[in-house]
Amino acid sequence: MRRAANLYLLCFVLPASSGCAVEQPAGPDHDTSGEASSSGDTSTTDDDSDPGSLDTSEQTTSSPDNSTGGDASAGEATSHDHTTANPDTLDTNTSAAESTGAPPPVCGDGLKEGDEECDDANDIEADGCLSDCTREWFVFITSLPGMQGDLKGLTGADYQCRHRATKIFLPNGERYKAWISTSEVQPVDRLYHARGPYKLVNGLRVAANWDALITGPLEAPINVTELSETLHAAVWTGTQPDGTRAPNSTFCDDWTDQGINSTWIGDSGATNQDWTFGIEDSCGGGAAIYCFEQP
């Protein structure tokens, strides 16, 4: 009996792969016929054996979490653990992103920001900067004498506007452009789309803003010169009421023609579409130009 106990203890310590066989003591509940065979078989039919003596490899096989083959569900769980977003982190990142954005402009704080056209920190409408932070924009028709279709190109037309505005000290005199089209450019693309009203030099309002200007009708005709004088005259435009170039026009060879061709002209006394798109006339005649203040 002592020898059997020693063998039992030895096999408990050594791994199952050592081929050790346990000699079972005889008793009413044990079958002594289960002696180890010469082949080294370690199996036993003892149902009451100590759980601690179970084969280590058996425990490994029975546990899906420790499988050497890699359980698929475990892999998925690992993947989800890495990709699942943390709501707290998202909230923090979102708040940080929002906090870095610039605050919207505040009309009336004295700072011209964003799409504000002006901000003088008061509600006085008569000073040119309105309470909604839009401003008034001057427009005039050039005074006599009228000019032929050879305006020295688009550059020459813009020069006529700037020269006349600065000569009588209109605000932003160097920032005026002519309302004319060429074969390559047109007012809708090259002029500022004002958010505030267009006004004549004498203070009469022509249109509430750019959209009102190009959809018409005008509130007042553009018939006042830079000198604040009323002038009813033909006006070089080559332009339709929406600010696009007139179709099938030579634009007086892009305003270098002295009389060979014809183009569309406007009527400074009109408030309907004729103010810019009245009739076709010879490039050799005399006409004025509409001038619009720019930022």
C-alpha positions in Angstrom: 0.0 0.0 0.0 2.8 2.4 0.7 4.4 1.7 -2.7 1.0 2.4 -4.4 0.7 5.7 -2.6 4.1 6.7 -3.6 3.4 6.0 -7.2 0.2 7.9 -7.1 2.0 10.9 -5.7 4.7 10.7 -8.3 2.2 10.6 -11.2 0.3 13.5 -9.7 3.4 15.6 -10.0 4.7 14.5 -13.4 2.8 15.5 -16.5 0.6 13.0 -18.2 2.9 12.7 -21.2 5.5 10.9 -19.0 3.6 7.7 -19.4 3.2 7.1 -15.7 0.5 4.6 -14.7 -1.3 4.8 -11.4 -1.6 1.6 -9.4 -5.1 1.7 -7.9 -5.6 0.1 -4.5 -8.0 -2.8 -4.2 -11.3 -2.0 -2.8 -15.0 -2.4 -3.4 -15.3 0.7 -5.6 -12.1 0.2 -7.7 -11.4 -2.1 -10.6 -7.9 -3.5 -10.2 -7.9 -4.8 -13.8 -7.1 -1.2 -15.0 -3.3 -1.8 -14.7 -1.2 0.1 -17.1 -0.5 -1.8 -20.2 2.9 -2.2 -21.7 2.1 0.4 -24.3 2.0 3.2 -21.7 -1.8 3.9 -21.9 -2.7 6.4 -19.0 -6.5 6.1 -19.3 -8.5 5.2 -16.2 -12.1 4.3 -15.4 -12.0 5.8 -12.0 -15.0 8.2 -11.8 -14.0 9.3 -8.3 -10.5 10.4 -9.1 -9.2 13.6 -7.7 -10.1 16.6 -10.0 -6.6 17.9 -9.5 -5.2 14.8 -11.2 -6.9 15.6 -14.6 -4.6 15.8 -17.6 -3.5 19.3 -18.3 -4.1 18.9 -22.0 -7.6 17.8 -21.3 -8.3 21.1 -19.4 -6.8 23.0 -22.3 -9.1 21.3 -24.9 -12.2 21.8 -22.8 -11.7 25.5 -22.4 -12.7 27.5 -25.6 -11.0 30.7 -24.2 -7.6 29.0 -24.1 -7.9 27.2 -27.4 -4.6 27.2 -29.3 -6.6 27.3 -32.6 -8.0 30.8 -31.8 -11.8 31.1 -31.2 -13.5 33.2 -33.9 -15.9 34.9 -31.5 -12.9 35.9 -29.3 -11.3 37.5 -32.3 -14.4 39.4 -33.1 -14.7 40.6 -29.6 -11.2 41.8 -29.7 -11.8 43.7 -32.9 -15.0 45.3 -31.6 -13.2 46.4 -28.5 -10.7 48.4 -30.6 -13.3 49.9 -33.0 -16.2 50.8 -30.8 -16.3 54.5 -30.3 -16.4 56.0 -26.8 -19.3 58.4 -26.5 -17.5 60.4 -24.0 -14.6 60.9 -26.4 -16.9 61.8 -29.2 -18.6 64.4 -27.1 -15.3 65.9 -26.0 -14.0 66.0 -29.6 -17.2 67.6 -30.9 -17.2 70.2 -28.2 -13.5 71.0 -28.9 -14.2 71.4 -32.6 -17.1 73.6 -31.9 -15.2 75.7 -29.4 -12.4 76.4 -31.9 -14.8 78.0 -34.5 -14.9 81.7 -34.8 -17.9 83.4 -33.2 -20.4 84.9 -35.7 -20.1 88.6 -36.4 -22.2 90.9 -34.1 -23.8 93.8 -35.9 -23.3 97.0 -33.8 -20.1 96.1 -32.0 -18.0 98.5 -34.2 -16.1 95.7 -35.9 -16.6 95.0 -39.6 -16.6 91.2 -39.7 -17.9 88.4 -41.9 -20.4 89.5 -44.5 -21.0 92.9 -42.9 -20.6 95.8 -45.3 -20.0 98.2 -42.4 -20.3 98.5 -38.7 -20.2 101.9 -37.0 -21.7 100.8 -33.7 -24.8 103.0 -34.0 -28.4 103.0 -35.4 -28.1 106.2 -37.4 -29.3 105.5 -40.9 -28.3 108.8 -42.4 -24.5 108.2 -42.0 -24.4 105.7 -44.9 -24.0 102.6 -42.7 -27.4 101.1 -41.9 -28.5 99.5 -38.7 -28.4 96.0 -40.3 -24.6 96.6 -41.1 -25.2 97.0 -44.8 -24.2 100.3 -46.4 -25.2 102.5 -49.3 -23.5 102.3 -52.6 -23.4 105.2 -55.1 -24.2 104.8 -58.8 -24.1 107.6 -61.4 -24.2 108.3 -65.1 -21.2 110.0 -66.5 -21.7 113.7 -67.4 -21.4 115.2 -70.9 -19.7 115.1 -73.3 -20.8 111.7 -74.5 -18.3 109.2 -75.8 -18.1 107.1 -79.0 -17.9 103.3 -78.9 -14.1 103.6 -78.7 -13.8 103.7 -75.0 -10.2 102.3 -75.1 -11.6 99.0 -74.0 -12.9 97.9 -70.6 -9.9 99.6 -68.9 -10.8 102.9 -70.5 -14.4 102.6 -69.4 -13.5 101.9 -65.8 -11.0 104.8 -65.9 -13.8 107.2 -67.0 -15.8 106.2 -63.8 -12.9 106.5 -61.4 -11.6 109.7 -62.9 -14.9 111.5 -62.6 -15.6 110.2 -59.1 -12.3 111.3 -57.7 -12.4 114.6 -59.5 -15.4 115.7 -57.4 -14.3 113.7 -54.3 -17.0 111.0 -54.1 -16.3 108.5 -51.4 -14.1 105.6 -52.6 -13.6 107.5 -55.9 -10.9 105.0 -57.0 -13.3 102.1 -56.6 -15.8 102.5 -59.4 -16.4 100.3 -62.4 -18.5 100.6 -65.6 -21.7 98.7 -66.2 -20.6 97.3 -69.6 -20.1 93.9 -71.1 -17.4 92.6 -73.5 -17.0 89.4 -75.4 -15.2 88.0 -72.3 -16.7 89.6 -69.2 -20.0 90.9 -67.9 -21.2 92.9 -65.0 -22.8 90.0 -63.1 -19.3 88.5 -62.9 -17.1 91.5 -62.3 -19.2 93.9 -60.2 -19.9 93.6 -56.5 -23.3 92.2 -55.5 -24.3 94.8 -52.9 -26.3 93.7 -49.9 -27.2 97.3 -49.2 -29.0 99.9 -51.4 -27.8 101.6 -54.5 -28.3 105.4 -54.4 -27.8 108.3 -56.7 -25.4 111.1 -55.8 -28.5 113.2 -54.8 -29.7 110.6 -52.3 -32.5 109.0 -54.3 -32.6 105.2 -54.0 -32.3 103.1 -57.2 -32.6 99.6 -55.8 -32.6 97.9 -52.4 -29.7 95.7 -53.3 -28.1 93.7 -56.1 -30.9 91.3 -56.5 -33.5 94.1 -56.7 -31.3 95.9 -59.3 -31.1 93.0 -61.7 -34.7 91.9 -61.3 -36.2 95.4 -61.5 -38.0 97.6 -62.0 -35.7 100.3 -60.6 -37.1 102.6 -57.9 -35.6 105.6 -59.7 -33.8 106.0 -63.0 -30.0 106.2 -63.1 -30.1 109.7 -64.6 -28.0 111.7 -62.2 -24.4 112.5 -63.0 -21.4 112.5 -60.6 -22.0 116.3 -60.5 -25.5 115.6 -59.1 -27.1 116.9 -62.4 -30.0 115.2 -64.1 -29.1 113.8 -67.6 -31.4 112.0 -70.0 -29.0 110.2 -72.4 -28.1 107.0 -74.3 -25.8 104.8 -72.3 -23.3 102.2 -73.6 -24.0 98.9 -71.9 -24.1 95.8 -74.2 -25.8 94.3 -71.2 -29.1 92.7 -70.3 -31.0 93.6 -67.1 -29.7 90.6 -65.2 -26.1 91.7 -65.7 -25.2 89.3 -68.5 -23.9 90.2 -71.9 -26.3 91.0 -74.7 -26.6 88.2 -77.3 -25.3 88.6 -80.8 -23.4 91.8 -80.0 -20.0 93.0 -81.1 -19.7 95.3 -78.0 -18.2 97.8 -80.4 -15.3 95.5 -80.9 -14.9 95.3 -77.1 -15.2 99.1 -77.0 -12.6 100.0 -79.5 -14.9 100.6 -82.5 -15.4 104.2 -83.7 -18.5 103.5 -85.8 -18.4 100.4 -88.0 -20.6 98.2 -85.8 -23.5 98.6 -83.4 -24.3 97.4 -79.9 -27.0 97.6 -77.3 -27.5 100.8 -75.4 -29.6 101.8 -72.4 -31.9 104.7 -71.6 -31.0 106.7 -68.5 -34.6 107.9 -68.1 -36.1 104.4 -67.9 -36.8 102.2 -64.8 -37.8 99.1 -66.8 -35.4 96.9 -68.7 -34.7 99.7 -71.1 -32.4 101.3 -68.5 -29.7 98.9 -69.8 -31.2 97.0 -72.7 -33.1 99.5 -74.8 -32.2 99.4 -78.5 -29.2 98.7 -80.7 -27.4 101.7 -82.0 -24.3 102.6 -84.0 -20.9 102.6 -82.2 -20.2 106.0 -83.8 -22.8 107.8 -81.7 -22.2 109.6 -78.5 -23.3 107.9 -75.2 -22.6 107.9 -71.5 -21.6 105.1 -69.1 -23.2 103.9 -65.8 -20.7 103.8 -63.0 -21.1 101.6 -59.8 -19.2 102.0 -56.6 -17.2 98.9 -55.5 -15.8 97.7 -52.1 
